[in-house]
């Protein structure tokens, strides 16, 4: 499980965009978004760098929490 802090996530659209972006990464596994905490948990074995790139490309820069 990898957890990301996504400070720019603030609404339902953000949540949906992040879920879509991460779901497109091979081996991302299950994606759980906590909008209130601005955190995203990814359960699969995808590379952290690939997940961070996907978030950046979607317009949501993140850090590993």
PDB file with one MODEL, atoms N, CA, C and O in Angstrom:
MODEL        1
ATOM      1  N   UNK A   1       0.842  -1.176   0.000  1.00  0.00           N
ATOM      2  CA  UNK A   1       0.000   0.000   0.000  1.00  0.00           C
ATOM      3  C   UNK A   1       0.887   1.239   0.000  1.00  0.00           C
ATOM      4  O   UNK A   1       1.829   1.345   0.785  1.00  0.00           O
ATOM      5  N   UNK A   2       0.576   2.158  -0.879  1.00  0.00           N
ATOM      6  CA  UNK A   2       1.278   3.432  -0.938  1.00  0.00           C
ATOM      7  C   UNK A   2       0.258   4.532  -0.713  1.00  0.00           C
ATOM      8  O   UNK A   2      -0.828   4.503  -1.293  1.00  0.00           O
ATOM      9  N   UNK A   3       0.594   5.493   0.118  1.00  0.00           N
ATOM     10  CA  UNK A   3      -0.297   6.608   0.403  1.00  0.00           C
ATOM     11  C   UNK A   3       0.336   7.888  -0.125  1.00  0.00           C
ATOM     12  O   UNK A   3       1.523   8.146   0.070  1.00  0.00           O
ATOM     13  N   UNK A   4      -0.495   8.683  -0.800  1.00  0.00           N
ATOM     14  CA  UNK A   4      -0.051   9.960  -1.358  1.00  0.00           C
ATOM     15  C   UNK A   4      -0.832  11.089  -0.727  1.00  0.00           C
ATOM     16  O   UNK A   4      -2.019  10.939  -0.436  1.00  0.00           O
ATOM     17  N   UNK A   5      -0.182  12.217  -0.514  1.00  0.00           N
ATOM     18  CA  UNK A   5      -0.834  13.441  -0.088  1.00  0.00           C
ATOM     19  C   UNK A   5      -1.002  14.293  -1.337  1.00  0.00           C
ATOM     20  O   UNK A   5      -0.036  14.579  -2.044  1.00  0.00           O
ATOM     21  N   UNK A   6      -2.253  14.700  -1.601  1.00  0.00           N
ATOM     22  CA  UNK A   6      -2.570  15.470  -2.807  1.00  0.00           C
ATOM     23  C   UNK A   6      -3.202  16.794  -2.352  1.00  0.00           C
ATOM     24  O   UNK A   6      -4.421  16.873  -2.201  1.00  0.00           O
ATOM     25  N   UNK A   7      -2.390  17.824  -2.133  1.00  0.00           N
ATOM     26  CA  UNK A   7      -2.903  19.063  -1.546  1.00  0.00           C
ATOM     27  C   UNK A   7      -3.920  19.814  -2.400  1.00  0.00           C
ATOM     28  O   UNK A   7      -4.747  20.551  -1.862  1.00  0.00           O
ATOM     29  N   UNK A   8      -3.874  19.642  -3.717  1.00  0.00           N
ATOM     30  CA  UNK A   8      -4.783  20.383  -4.596  1.00  0.00           C
ATOM     31  C   UNK A   8      -6.127  19.686  -4.797  1.00  0.00           C
ATOM     32  O   UNK A   8      -6.964  20.191  -5.545  1.00  0.00           O
ATOM     33  N   UNK A   9      -6.352  18.564  -4.164  1.00  0.00           N
ATOM     34  CA  UNK A   9      -7.609  17.826  -4.301  1.00  0.00           C
ATOM     35  C   UNK A   9      -8.643  18.449  -3.361  1.00  0.00           C
ATOM     36  O   UNK A   9      -8.441  18.507  -2.148  1.00  0.00           O
ATOM     37  N   UNK A  10      -9.768  18.920  -3.949  1.00  0.00           N
ATOM     38  CA  UNK A  10     -10.725  19.618  -3.097  1.00  0.00           C
ATOM     39  C   UNK A  10     -12.196  19.346  -3.408  1.00  0.00           C
ATOM     40  O   UNK A  10     -13.072  19.872  -2.721  1.00  0.00           O
ATOM     41  N   UNK A  11     -12.487  18.532  -4.432  1.00  0.00           N
ATOM     42  CA  UNK A  11     -13.896  18.350  -4.798  1.00  0.00           C
ATOM     43  C   UNK A  11     -14.120  16.974  -5.419  1.00  0.00           C
ATOM     44  O   UNK A  11     -13.182  16.205  -5.627  1.00  0.00           O
ATOM     45  N   UNK A  12     -15.366  16.688  -5.703  1.00  0.00           N
ATOM     46  CA  UNK A  12     -15.717  15.412  -6.306  1.00  0.00           C
ATOM     47  C   UNK A  12     -15.094  15.214  -7.676  1.00  0.00           C
ATOM     48  O   UNK A  12     -14.726  14.096  -8.036  1.00  0.00           O
ATOM     49  N   UNK A  13     -14.974  16.288  -8.444  1.00  0.00           N
ATOM     50  CA  UNK A  13     -14.333  16.182  -9.760  1.00  0.00           C
ATOM     51  C   UNK A  13     -12.868  15.785  -9.596  1.00  0.00           C
ATOM     52  O   UNK A  13     -12.355  14.951 -10.342  1.00  0.00           O
ATOM     53  N   UNK A  14     -12.207  16.387  -8.622  1.00  0.00           N
ATOM     54  CA  UNK A  14     -10.802  16.053  -8.352  1.00  0.00           C
ATOM     55  C   UNK A  14     -10.686  14.565  -8.031  1.00  0.00           C
ATOM     56  O   UNK A  14      -9.822  13.870  -8.566  1.00  0.00           O
ATOM     57  N   UNK A  15     -11.556  14.091  -7.162  1.00  0.00           N
ATOM     58  CA  UNK A  15     -11.548  12.693  -6.752  1.00  0.00           C
ATOM     59  C   UNK A  15     -11.690  11.775  -7.957  1.00  0.00           C
ATOM     60  O   UNK A  15     -10.941  10.808  -8.097  1.00  0.00           O
ATOM     61  N   UNK A  16     -12.647  12.075  -8.827  1.00  0.00           N
ATOM     62  CA  UNK A  16     -12.880  11.253 -10.009  1.00  0.00           C
ATOM     63  C   UNK A  16     -11.690  11.292 -10.963  1.00  0.00           C
ATOM     64  O   UNK A  16     -11.308  10.262 -11.520  1.00  0.00           O
ATOM     65  N   UNK A  17     -11.106  12.464 -11.153  1.00  0.00           N
ATOM     66  CA  UNK A  17      -9.957  12.599 -12.057  1.00  0.00           C
ATOM     67  C   UNK A  17      -8.758  11.807 -11.530  1.00  0.00           C
ATOM     68  O   UNK A  17      -8.035  11.183 -12.307  1.00  0.00           O
ATOM     69  N   UNK A  18      -8.552  11.832 -10.239  1.00  0.00           N
ATOM     70  CA  UNK A  18      -7.436  11.106  -9.624  1.00  0.00           C
ATOM     71  C   UNK A  18      -7.662   9.600  -9.739  1.00  0.00           C
ATOM     72  O   UNK A  18      -6.742   8.857 -10.080  1.00  0.00           O
ATOM     73  N   UNK A  19      -8.877   9.152  -9.455  1.00  0.00           N
ATOM     74  CA  UNK A  19      -9.188   7.723  -9.571  1.00  0.00           C
ATOM     75  C   UNK A  19      -8.965   7.232 -10.998  1.00  0.00           C
ATOM     76  O   UNK A  19      -8.406   6.156 -11.206  1.00  0.00           O
ATOM     77  N   UNK A  20      -9.403   8.019 -11.978  1.00  0.00           N
ATOM     78  CA  UNK A  20      -9.233   7.644 -13.391  1.00  0.00           C
ATOM     79  C   UNK A  20      -7.761   7.596 -13.768  1.00  0.00           C
ATOM     80  O   UNK A  20      -7.317   6.653 -14.422  1.00  0.00           O
ATOM     81  N   UNK A  21      -7.004   8.606 -13.360  1.00  0.00           N
ATOM     82  CA  UNK A  21      -5.579   8.669 -13.705  1.00  0.00           C
ATOM     83  C   UNK A  21      -4.813   7.494 -13.113  1.00  0.00           C
ATOM     84  O   UNK A  21      -3.983   6.887 -13.790  1.00  0.00           O
ATOM     85  N   UNK A  22      -5.086   7.173 -11.857  1.00  0.00           N
ATOM     86  CA  UNK A  22      -4.351   6.087 -11.215  1.00  0.00           C
ATOM     87  C   UNK A  22      -4.799   4.719 -11.709  1.00  0.00           C
ATOM     88  O   UNK A  22      -3.991   3.794 -11.787  1.00  0.00           O
ATOM     89  N   UNK A  23      -6.064   4.583 -12.041  1.00  0.00           N
ATOM     90  CA  UNK A  23      -6.564   3.302 -12.558  1.00  0.00           C
ATOM     91  C   UNK A  23      -5.908   2.946 -13.893  1.00  0.00           C
ATOM     92  O   UNK A  23      -5.839   1.773 -14.260  1.00  0.00           O
ATOM     93  N   UNK A  24      -5.431   3.947 -14.611  1.00  0.00           N
ATOM     94  CA  UNK A  24      -4.782   3.715 -15.907  1.00  0.00           C
ATOM     95  C   UNK A  24      -3.344   3.212 -15.755  1.00  0.00           C
ATOM     96  O   UNK A  24      -2.747   2.760 -16.732  1.00  0.00           O
ATOM     97  N   UNK A  25      -2.786   3.284 -14.560  1.00  0.00           N
ATOM     98  CA  UNK A  25      -1.423   2.815 -14.330  1.00  0.00           C
ATOM     99  C   UNK A  25      -1.456   1.296 -14.121  1.00  0.00           C
ATOM    100  O   UNK A  25      -2.174   0.803 -13.252  1.00  0.00           O
ATOM    101  N   UNK A  26      -0.676   0.557 -14.920  1.00  0.00           N
ATOM    102  CA  UNK A  26      -0.651  -0.896 -14.750  1.00  0.00           C
ATOM    103  C   UNK A  26      -0.285  -1.294 -13.317  1.00  0.00           C
ATOM    104  O   UNK A  26       0.636  -0.737 -12.720  1.00  0.00           O
ATOM    105  N   UNK A  27      -1.006  -2.244 -12.793  1.00  0.00           N
ATOM    106  CA  UNK A  27      -0.793  -2.805 -11.464  1.00  0.00           C
ATOM    107  C   UNK A  27      -1.044  -1.817 -10.328  1.00  0.00           C
ATOM    108  O   UNK A  27      -0.500  -1.980  -9.236  1.00  0.00           O
ATOM    109  N   UNK A  28      -1.860  -0.798 -10.574  1.00  0.00           N
ATOM    110  CA  UNK A  28      -2.180   0.155  -9.508  1.00  0.00           C
ATOM    111  C   UNK A  28      -3.024  -0.503  -8.429  1.00  0.00           C
ATOM    112  O   UNK A  28      -2.918  -0.149  -7.255  1.00  0.00           O
ATOM    113  N   UNK A  29      -3.854  -1.451  -8.813  1.00  0.00           N
ATOM    114  CA  UNK A  29      -4.708  -2.103  -7.831  1.00  0.00           C
ATOM    115  C   UNK A  29      -5.855  -1.207  -7.425  1.00  0.00           C
ATOM    116  O   UNK A  29      -6.337  -0.395  -8.215  1.00  0.00           O
ATOM    117  N   UNK A  30      -6.289  -1.362  -6.190  1.00  0.00           N
ATOM    118  CA  UNK A  30      -7.419  -0.580  -5.688  1.00  0.00           C
ATOM    119  C   UNK A  30      -6.951   0.820  -5.293  1.00  0.00           C
ATOM    120  O   UNK A  30      -5.896   0.994  -4.684  1.00  0.00           O
ATOM    121  N   UNK A  31      -7.767   1.811  -5.658  1.00  0.00           N
ATOM    122  CA  UNK A  31      -7.470   3.204  -5.341  1.00  0.00           C
ATOM    123  C   UNK A  31      -8.564   3.709  -4.396  1.00  0.00           C
ATOM    124  O   UNK A  31      -9.749   3.656  -4.724  1.00  0.00           O
ATOM    125  N   UNK A  32      -8.157   4.193  -3.233  1.00  0.00           N
ATOM    126  CA  UNK A  32      -9.105   4.755  -2.263  1.00  0.00           C
ATOM    127  C   UNK A  32      -8.734   6.207  -2.018  1.00  0.00           C
ATOM    128  O   UNK A  32      -7.614   6.522  -1.616  1.00  0.00           O
ATOM    129  N   UNK A  33      -9.699   7.086  -2.269  1.00  0.00           N
ATOM    130  CA  UNK A  33      -9.463   8.515  -2.117  1.00  0.00           C
ATOM    131  C   UNK A  33     -10.175   9.014  -0.864  1.00  0.00           C
ATOM    132  O   UNK A  33     -11.370   8.777  -0.684  1.00  0.00           O
ATOM    133  N   UNK A  34      -9.436   9.705  -0.002  1.00  0.00           N
ATOM    134  CA  UNK A  34     -10.004  10.355   1.178  1.00  0.00           C
ATOM    135  C   UNK A  34      -9.947  11.856   0.903  1.00  0.00           C
ATOM    136  O   UNK A  34      -8.928  12.511   1.126  1.00  0.00           O
ATOM    137  N   UNK A  35     -11.068  12.379   0.413  1.00  0.00           N
ATOM    138  CA  UNK A  35     -11.117  13.773  -0.012  1.00  0.00           C
ATOM    139  C   UNK A  35     -10.850  14.725   1.159  1.00  0.00           C
ATOM    140  O   UNK A  35     -10.116  15.701   1.005  1.00  0.00           O
ATOM    141  N   UNK A  36     -11.434  14.451   2.315  1.00  0.00           N
ATOM    142  CA  UNK A  36     -11.281  15.337   3.476  1.00  0.00           C
ATOM    143  C   UNK A  36      -9.827  15.425   3.935  1.00  0.00           C
ATOM    144  O   UNK A  36      -9.353  16.503   4.294  1.00  0.00           O
ATOM    145  N   UNK A  37      -9.129  14.309   3.923  1.00  0.00           N
ATOM    146  CA  UNK A  37      -7.723  14.286   4.352  1.00  0.00           C
ATOM    147  C   UNK A  37      -6.766  14.605   3.214  1.00  0.00           C
ATOM    148  O   UNK A  37      -5.570  14.803   3.428  1.00  0.00           O
ATOM    149  N   UNK A  38      -7.313  14.651   1.990  1.00  0.00           N
ATOM    150  CA  UNK A  38      -6.503  14.882   0.780  1.00  0.00           C
ATOM    151  C   UNK A  38      -5.426  13.821   0.615  1.00  0.00           C
ATOM    152  O   UNK A  38      -4.287  14.109   0.247  1.00  0.00           O
ATOM    153  N   UNK A  39      -5.828  12.577   0.901  1.00  0.00           N
ATOM    154  CA  UNK A  39      -4.908  11.445   0.766  1.00  0.00           C
ATOM    155  C   UNK A  39      -5.499  10.395  -0.158  1.00  0.00           C
ATOM    156  O   UNK A  39      -6.716  10.250  -0.272  1.00  0.00           O
ATOM    157  N   UNK A  40      -4.603   9.667  -0.814  1.00  0.00           N
ATOM    158  CA  UNK A  40      -4.985   8.601  -1.728  1.00  0.00           C
ATOM    159  C   UNK A  40      -4.171   7.359  -1.388  1.00  0.00           C
ATOM    160  O   UNK A  40      -2.945   7.422  -1.296  1.00  0.00           O
ATOM    161  N   UNK A  41      -4.846   6.243  -1.203  1.00  0.00           N
ATOM    162  CA  UNK A  41      -4.183   4.963  -0.954  1.00  0.00           C
ATOM    163  C   UNK A  41      -4.260   4.122  -2.220  1.00  0.00           C
ATOM    164  O   UNK A  41      -5.323   3.998  -2.827  1.00  0.00           O
ATOM    165  N   UNK A  42      -3.140   3.552  -2.610  1.00  0.00           N
ATOM    166  CA  UNK A  42      -3.073   2.682  -3.784  1.00  0.00           C
ATOM    167  C   UNK A  42      -2.545   1.332  -3.304  1.00  0.00           C
ATOM    168  O   UNK A  42      -1.470   1.257  -2.709  1.00  0.00           O
ATOM    169  N   UNK A  43      -3.306   0.264  -3.566  1.00  0.00           N
ATOM    170  CA  UNK A  43      -2.978  -1.031  -2.979  1.00  0.00           C
ATOM    171  C   UNK A  43      -2.035  -1.901  -3.801  1.00  0.00           C
ATOM    172  O   UNK A  43      -1.396  -2.799  -3.253  1.00  0.00           O
ATOM    173  N   UNK A  44      -1.937  -1.651  -5.104  1.00  0.00           N
ATOM    174  CA  UNK A  44      -1.168  -2.539  -5.970  1.00  0.00           C
ATOM    175  C   UNK A  44       0.327  -2.292  -5.950  1.00  0.00           C
ATOM    176  O   UNK A  44       0.806  -1.364  -5.298  1.00  0.00           O
ATOM    177  N   UNK A  45       1.067  -3.134  -6.674  1.00  0.00           N
ATOM    178  CA  UNK A  45       2.526  -3.049  -6.689  1.00  0.00           C
ATOM    179  C   UNK A  45       3.110  -2.107  -7.758  1.00  0.00           C
ATOM    180  O   UNK A  45       4.294  -2.197  -8.082  1.00  0.00           O
ATOM    181  N   UNK A  46       2.290  -1.220  -8.297  1.00  0.00           N
ATOM    182  CA  UNK A  46       2.799  -0.291  -9.317  1.00  0.00           C
ATOM    183  C   UNK A  46       3.935   0.541  -8.730  1.00  0.00           C
ATOM    184  O   UNK A  46       3.976   0.801  -7.528  1.00  0.00           O
ATOM    185  N   UNK A  47       4.844   0.949  -9.590  1.00  0.00           N
ATOM    186  CA  UNK A  47       5.969   1.780  -9.146  1.00  0.00           C
ATOM    187  C   UNK A  47       5.466   3.132  -8.652  1.00  0.00           C
ATOM    188  O   UNK A  47       4.616   3.755  -9.288  1.00  0.00           O
ATOM    189  N   UNK A  48       5.986   3.573  -7.533  1.00  0.00           N
ATOM    190  CA  UNK A  48       5.598   4.864  -6.964  1.00  0.00           C
ATOM    191  C   UNK A  48       5.850   5.989  -7.956  1.00  0.00           C
ATOM    192  O   UNK A  48       5.042   6.910  -8.071  1.00  0.00           O
ATOM    193  N   UNK A  49       6.953   5.920  -8.665  1.00  0.00           N
ATOM    194  CA  UNK A  49       7.278   6.973  -9.637  1.00  0.00           C
ATOM    195  C   UNK A  49       6.231   7.049 -10.743  1.00  0.00           C
ATOM    196  O   UNK A  49       5.904   8.142 -11.205  1.00  0.00           O
ATOM    197  N   UNK A  50       5.701   5.909 -11.174  1.00  0.00           N
ATOM    198  CA  UNK A  50       4.662   5.907 -12.212  1.00  0.00           C
ATOM    199  C   UNK A  50       3.362   6.506 -11.686  1.00  0.00           C
ATOM    200  O   UNK A  50       2.677   7.238 -12.400  1.00  0.00           O
ATOM    201  N   UNK A  51       3.026   6.198 -10.447  1.00  0.00           N
ATOM    202  CA  UNK A  51       1.819   6.753  -9.839  1.00  0.00           C
ATOM    203  C   UNK A  51       1.942   8.265  -9.668  1.00  0.00           C
ATOM    204  O   UNK A  51       0.992   9.003  -9.929  1.00  0.00           O
ATOM    205  N   UNK A  52       3.107   8.719  -9.233  1.00  0.00           N
ATOM    206  CA  UNK A  52       3.331  10.160  -9.093  1.00  0.00           C
ATOM    207  C   UNK A  52       3.258  10.866 -10.443  1.00  0.00           C
ATOM    208  O   UNK A  52       2.718  11.968 -10.537  1.00  0.00           O
ATOM    209  N   UNK A  53       3.797  10.242 -11.488  1.00  0.00           N
ATOM    210  CA  UNK A  53       3.731  10.819 -12.841  1.00  0.00           C
ATOM    211  C   UNK A  53       2.287  10.927 -13.313  1.00  0.00           C
ATOM    212  O   UNK A  53       1.900  11.930 -13.914  1.00  0.00           O
ATOM    213  N   UNK A  54       1.486   9.892 -13.040  1.00  0.00           N
ATOM    214  CA  UNK A  54       0.082   9.899 -13.448  1.00  0.00           C
ATOM    215  C   UNK A  54      -0.684  11.016 -12.731  1.00  0.00           C
ATOM    216  O   UNK A  54      -1.515  11.691 -13.338  1.00  0.00           O
ATOM    217  N   UNK A  55      -0.406  11.201 -11.466  1.00  0.00           N
ATOM    218  CA  UNK A  55      -1.056  12.283 -10.723  1.00  0.00           C
ATOM    219  C   UNK A  55      -0.635  13.647 -11.256  1.00  0.00           C
ATOM    220  O   UNK A  55      -1.470  14.536 -11.422  1.00  0.00           O
ATOM    221  N   UNK A  56       0.641  13.810 -11.520  1.00  0.00           N
ATOM    222  CA  UNK A  56       1.159  15.069 -12.076  1.00  0.00           C
ATOM    223  C   UNK A  56       0.525  15.369 -13.431  1.00  0.00           C
ATOM    224  O   UNK A  56       0.111  16.498 -13.691  1.00  0.00           O
ATOM    225  N   UNK A  57       0.452  14.357 -14.290  1.00  0.00           N
ATOM    226  CA  UNK A  57      -0.123  14.534 -15.620  1.00  0.00           C
ATOM    227  C   UNK A  57      -1.608  14.899 -15.548  1.00  0.00           C
ATOM    228  O   UNK A  57      -2.121  15.592 -16.427  1.00  0.00           O
ATOM    229  N   UNK A  58      -2.289  14.438 -14.512  1.00  0.00           N
ATOM    230  CA  UNK A  58      -3.708  14.749 -14.340  1.00  0.00           C
ATOM    231  C   UNK A  58      -3.907  16.138 -13.710  1.00  0.00           C
ATOM    232  O   UNK A  58      -5.034  16.617 -13.583  1.00  0.00           O
ATOM    233  N   UNK A  59      -2.802  16.768 -13.322  1.00  0.00           N
ATOM    234  CA  UNK A  59      -2.889  18.116 -12.743  1.00  0.00           C
ATOM    235  C   UNK A  59      -2.945  18.132 -11.230  1.00  0.00           C
ATOM    236  O   UNK A  59      -3.330  19.135 -10.628  1.00  0.00           O
ATOM    237  N   UNK A  60      -2.558  17.009 -10.603  1.00  0.00           N
ATOM    238  CA  UNK A  60      -2.602  16.894  -9.148  1.00  0.00           C
ATOM    239  C   UNK A  60      -1.256  16.425  -8.614  1.00  0.00           C
ATOM    240  O   UNK A  60      -1.095  15.250  -8.281  1.00  0.00           O
ATOM    241  N   UNK A  61      -0.276  17.346  -8.528  1.00  0.00           N
ATOM    242  CA  UNK A  61       1.023  16.952  -7.978  1.00  0.00           C
ATOM    243  C   UNK A  61       0.848  16.422  -6.559  1.00  0.00           C
ATOM    244  O   UNK A  61       0.039  16.935  -5.784  1.00  0.00           O
ATOM    245  N   UNK A  62       1.611  15.400  -6.236  1.00  0.00           N
ATOM    246  CA  UNK A  62       1.460  14.732  -4.936  1.00  0.00           C
ATOM    247  C   UNK A  62       2.817  14.397  -4.353  1.00  0.00           C
ATOM    248  O   UNK A  62       3.847  14.455  -5.025  1.00  0.00           O
ATOM    249  N   UNK A  63       2.782  14.051  -3.097  1.00  0.00           N
ATOM    250  CA  UNK A  63       3.964  13.545  -2.406  1.00  0.00           C
ATOM    251  C   UNK A  63       3.583  12.248  -1.705  1.00  0.00           C
ATOM    252  O   UNK A  63       2.411  12.005  -1.416  1.00  0.00           O
ATOM    253  N   UNK A  64       4.577  11.425  -1.437  1.00  0.00           N
ATOM    254  CA  UNK A  64       4.329  10.211  -0.690  1.00  0.00           C
ATOM    255  C   UNK A  64       4.109  10.608   0.758  1.00  0.00           C
ATOM    256  O   UNK A  64       4.918  11.318   1.355  1.00  0.00           O
ATOM    257  N   UNK A  65       2.999  10.136   1.312  1.00  0.00           N
ATOM    258  CA  UNK A  65       2.645  10.512   2.699  1.00  0.00           C
ATOM    259  C   UNK A  65       3.346   9.625   3.704  1.00  0.00           C
ATOM    260  O   UNK A  65       3.167   9.796   4.910  1.00  0.00           O
TER     261      UNK A  65
ENDMDL
END
